[in-house]
Amino acid sequence: MKWRGVHDDISRGPVPTVAYMKKQIRTLAAFKVNLFALYMEHVYDFKSQPLVAPKEAALTSDQIKELVQYAEKYYVTILPEQQAFGHLHHALKYEIYSDLAETPHGHVLTPTKEKSYDFIKSLYSELVPLFPGPFLHIGGDETFELGRGQTKPLADQIGLGRVYLEHLRKVYDLLQPYHKQLMFWGDIAVKYPQLLSTLPKDMIVVPWDYDAKPSYNAILKPYKEAGLPIMVAPA
């Protein structure tokens, strides 16, 4: 396989030190793993959004550059996974972001406000240039609050699936200047197989499931039929 990756959630629990992540890179390289995915919700020290990250643990741009350069020596590409839809409670809990939250102080960014896309743009404008690899993971999983707050009238009008997929398309368009191939988690979009053809054909879907099953065709086949590339994510 061309890409053999490991995904590490560094946003919940202790944020790993640079020294520890260097050890991870060496270990992964020994097992011929060439993609190290850092899942991030709120642990990068954004200058434009200083409330988001805990200062005592946030990764800085200098630390990211150091890690990227270190990984290159071991033929490992670091993949940034910065959420752009759900799992954003650590930002949306603050009053200053109230207008952007689907539900008050919730976890999901509302797609009904242009300010939501200004917020996303500001995050990625700082983060993406630090990672020279070909991919960017925009998250998109577990958006359970979508359609229950600010987006309810729109969801009632055009359907929840269209609202969800149109947001992915908007983020895709927003990120075109960076020339990255975008990934997104496949757990929500798979519920709307009839709409998957509306997504750009170069977006990589990452189907996943927590549980062991006799077959995973149900979460793989719809994306294959829609002509979307797949990166499998065993749990």
Helices and strands as residue ranges (DSSP letters): E 5-9, H 18-30, E 35-40, H 61-73, E 77-82, H 89-92, G 95-100, H 114-127, G 128-130, E 135-137, H 152-158, H 160-174, G 176-178, E 181-185, G 189-191, G 193-198, E 204-206, H 217-225
